[in-house]
Amino acid sequence: MDPILENLDKETLFDFTRPSRYELVNYLIDDGKKHPFALILPGGAYAIVANSIEGKPIAEALNEKGYNAFVLFYRVKDEARFPNPQDDVKRAVNEISAHADEWGVDTKGWSLWGFSAGGHLAASYCLDEFDAPKPATVMLGYAVITMGEKTHLESRDFLLGKDADPSMIDRMSVERHVTSSYPSAYVWCGDADDLVDPDNTRMMGKALDEAGVPNITQVFEGIPHGAALAKGTNAEHWFSDAVEFWEQQRN
């Protein structure tokens, strides 16, 4: 976690009482021009949506770079069972497209940003099996990738149930289903992550390489889980690098 956040009370970081329902929060640049957009999926083990860490700060940083941003509150807790969260992502993309002129949004070459369990949601949404609009680039921060041996158990339990069918575990293990049509990807984590095994990031990078998908995959030394923008650390440059990578893929 970002050192700035470590001393805050958990109730400040997470709204545990927030209802589990779809909500799209807009961070728009109001200058009369159209700007590309990013859709952000904060983490929270499919139990909460950690907006204070991985939603609002990322959206505001993207605004500073000249991009419209949207934070999705997808269904969690008892409402998180597959495919509800994935359906919420599709709904959000369709809602943004429907209001593109009104909101000043350029819908070409958009990006999807996911962190932790939100990273799993972003990564799984990009698989071929989902008949939904795909981003040009997906950014995955310390993401849960596999539902197998090295998964984050709480995330898997909320998404698939405590007695998940082996076929569903396979289906939602993203690293097993990456193809050449998968979006370009910026994937990162820290090697001091004690919540989501860094091998999740490594196996995603390997799957992308084997499928021939353009990607940047990085494991930063000494960075723990929940680093978000990672300000003041050796991983701080990940955000500007990810934006630059996205811009290259858009052109």
Secondary structure, DSSP 8 states (H G I E B T S, - for coil): --HHHHTS-HHHH--TTS----EEEEE---SSS-EEEEEEE--STTT---HHHHTHHHHHHHHHTT-EEEEEE---GGG--TTHHHHHHHHHHHHHHHTHHHHTEEEEEEEEEEETHHHHHHHHHTSTTS-S---SEEEEES----SSTTS-HHHHHHHH-TT--HHHHHHT-GGGS--TTS-EEEEEEETT-SSS-THHHHHHHHHHHHHT--EEEEEETT--TT-TT-TTSTTTTHHHHHHHHHHHHH-
